[in-house]
Amino acid sequence: MPPPLHSSDLLTKFEQEIVRESYKDYYTAKRNNFFASVEAFRPLWDCFMLANDIWFREFNDMRTVLDTSRMFPLSLFMNAHAKMLVSMELAFSECIPEAHSILRDGIESVAHGHWLFSDPELQKVWLQRNDGEAAMEAFRAEFWHSKADKLFDGIPELHKLWSQFSDWGSHTNINSILSRFVVQENPTHVEWKMNYTGLERDMWLKLLLGILLVFHLMEEVFYTDCEDRLKLDPDLTRLRTKFQRDKEALRRQIIVALKIPPPAEAK
């Protein structure tokens, strides 16, 4: 990875005045990682920007509401998009477990919006969840229990990813924290160190690509739920076609660059 910069190389005068020394190394490292990764992985960044353009175009197309039952589910997809942006910034700053944790929240918000689109009557259940124990139990029955068969019905790949990110980021376990700890030994003692940011380059690149692909899956759910309106926008169709083309080209480039072997054929 790029060598660490001194805080004065990145921080403004105002930041240098307000950021204390105990926080400055972390704050500076995050900013350095973000700028360095955007420069090093520019095609990935450009694909993220295109994905973001698509989301904004879709929200703009849906701004005039003809069916009021779509208003609240739409807000949940907007919430998912907000999570997506934070996750993207964290991933490019080399804070991968945090990026996975936030992305899990975004996936869940997409699932809630998708489930509410499937049945407008469920909005009452969702909105009244705090109106007593019976209301809470009704909410849990629809949105908490049997997630694979209800909340994630029809979107199994997002359920799989939601479960993975629960393990890799949200929940405290060996999978979510082991990669951050480093043991340094010398003749007199053993020192434990935690890396708040940072990751081996090839792994970082694969994880960034993985997060981009998750954003694409989330957007596809939204597009499918609102296709009757969104398909009428030829510029949106053009953007989505370009994203598909750029995404696949990027995927092929990364496979070649990292010498990733093809998946074994199923027997």
N, C-alpha and C positions, 0 to 999 in steps of 0.2 A: 504494500500500500504506500501512498505518498508519505514522505517524511512529515512528522508533526511540525506545525508552524508555531512560532512564538505568538502570544496573544496579540501583540501589537501589529502583527501582519494581517489580522482579520478583524479585530474588534474596532469599532468606532470609539472616539474619545468618550462619548457618553457611556458606552458599554464598559470601557475600562474603568470608569469612575464608579459604576454601580455594582459591578460583578466582583465579589470577593475572591481572594486567592484560592480558597478551598473549593470554589465552584468553577473557577476560570479554566482550569485544564479540561474539565469535562465539557464545558460550554464551547470552548475553542475547538476541541477535537470534533464535536458534532458538526460544527460549521465547516471545518476543514474537510471532513468526510463528505458532507453534502456537496460542496462545490467540486471536490476532486472526483467524486463518483459521477456527477452529471457530465463533467468533461470527459472522463474515461469511458463512460458507457452512454455516449450521446444518443445512439440509435434507440436504446432502451428508454431514455428520458423522452425522446421525441414520440415514441409510442404511447407513453403514459400521458403526454400532453394531448395527443390525438384522442385517446380514450376519454380524457376529461372534456374535450371539445364535444364529443358525442353525447355525453351525459347532459351538458348544458344545452345542447341543441334539442334534445328530447324534452327536457324540462320546459324549455321555451315553447315547444310545440304544444305542450299540455297545459299552458298557463290559462287558457280559456276553457273553463270547465262546463261541459254540457250535461254531464252526469254527476250529480253531487256525491254519489256513493263512491266516486273515485278520489275525492279530495283527500281523505285521511290516509288511505293506502299510499297515495302519491307522496305524502309528507314522510312516510317511512322510507321510501326509496330515496328521497332527498337526504334523510338522515344517514342512510347507507353511503351515499356519495360523500357526505361530510367526513364519515369515518374513513372512506377510501383515501381522501386527500391527506389526512393525518398519517395513515399507514404508509402512504407513498413517501412522505417526508421522512418518517422514521427509518424506512428501509434504505433510502439513499444516504441517511446519516449513519448507517451501520448499526442501528438499534433494532436488530431483526426480531428478537423475542417480543419486544413492545409492538413492532409492526404487525406481527402475527396476532397478538392479543386484540389490537384495535380492529384488525381485519375480520377477526371472528365476530366482533360486535356488528360490523357492517353486513356480514353474511346473514346474521340472525335478523337484522332489520329488513333485509331483502326478503327473507323467508316470511316474516310477519306481513309485509306488504303484499306479497304474492298470495298468501293464504286469505287475507282480507279481500283481495280482488276476486277470489274464487266464490265468495259468499258474503255479500254486503251485510247480512244479518249478524255476522260475526263481529262487526264493528261495535255493536252494543256490548257484546261480551268483553271485548278488548277495553273499551272506554269505561266500563262499569266495574272493573276488577277490584277497585278499592271500596265498593259499596257493600261491605259485609262479607262474612265467611262463605255464604252460598255463592256470591258473585265471584269470589276468589277461586272457589272450587270449579266453577264453570270455566273460568279463564284457564286454570291449570289443565282441565280436561282437553281444551282445544289447542292450547299453545305450549304446554309444558310437558305433558305426558305423551308417550308414543310419537316422538318428534319425526322419526323416519316415515311413519305412516300418515301423519297429519300435517304438521307444520312444514315439513320438507317433501310433502307428496308431489311427485312429478319433477322434483329437482334433486335427485339422489346424489349427484356429484357435489353439489354445495353442502349437503349434509355430511358427506365424507370429509370435505375440507373443513367444515365447522368443527368436526370432531378432532381432526388433526391439529388445528390451531388451538383448540382447548388444551391439548397435551403439550404443544410446542411453545405456547406463549402465555395463555391465561392462567393455567393451573401451575402451582408450585410443585415441581417434581424433577427428577434427574434429567429428563429430556429437555426441560426448559432452561436449566441453569448450568448444566455440566460444561457446555462449550465455552462458558464465560470465565471459568476458573483456570488458573495457571499455577503450577507448583514449580518453584525454583529452589534447587538444592545447592548447597555449597558445603565445604568440609565442616562447618560449625553449626549450621542450622538449616531448617526447611522453612521457606517462606511461601505463604498463600497470597495469591493476587487475583483480584476480580477485574476483568476488562468490561467496563461499562459500555464501551462501543468497540467495534472492530470485528473483523472476520477474515478468514483466508479468502483470497481474491476469487478463485474459481467457484467456491461454494457461495460466496456473496452474489456472483453473477447469476448462478442458477436460481438462487432464491428470489432475486429481483425479477427474473423472467417468470418464475412461478407466481409471484404476486400479480404481475401484469395479466397473466392468464386467468387468475381469479377475478380480477376486475372485469375482464371480458365476459366471464360466465355470469357475473352479477348483472351486467348491462343487458345480456341476452334475455334474462328473465324479465327485466323491465320492458324491453322492446316487445317481447311476446305478449305480455299482459296488456300492452297498449298498442298493439300492432294495427288495429283498425284505424287509429288516428296517425300513428307515426309513419306508416307505409305511404302516406300521401305526400311526404316531404322528400322531394328528389335530392336535395342537398344532403339530407341526413343519410339517404341511401348511398350517396357518393362517399361520404365520410366513413360509413361502416364498411364499405367495400375496400377503401384505401387501408383502413385499419387491419382488415383481414389479410390483405396482401403484405403489408409491412410487418405484421406480427409473424406470419409464416416465414418470411424472409429472414427476420431476426432470429427466429427459432433455429432455422437451418444454420445460420452463421455461428450461433453459440454452440450447437452440436458439433460443428466442425472444429471450432476454436478450442473447445474443451475435450475433443476426442471422445465424445460420449458414444458408447457402443449402441447399436440398435437393440430394441427389446427382443428377448428370446421369443421365438415362435411358440405359440401354444400347441401343446401336443394333443 
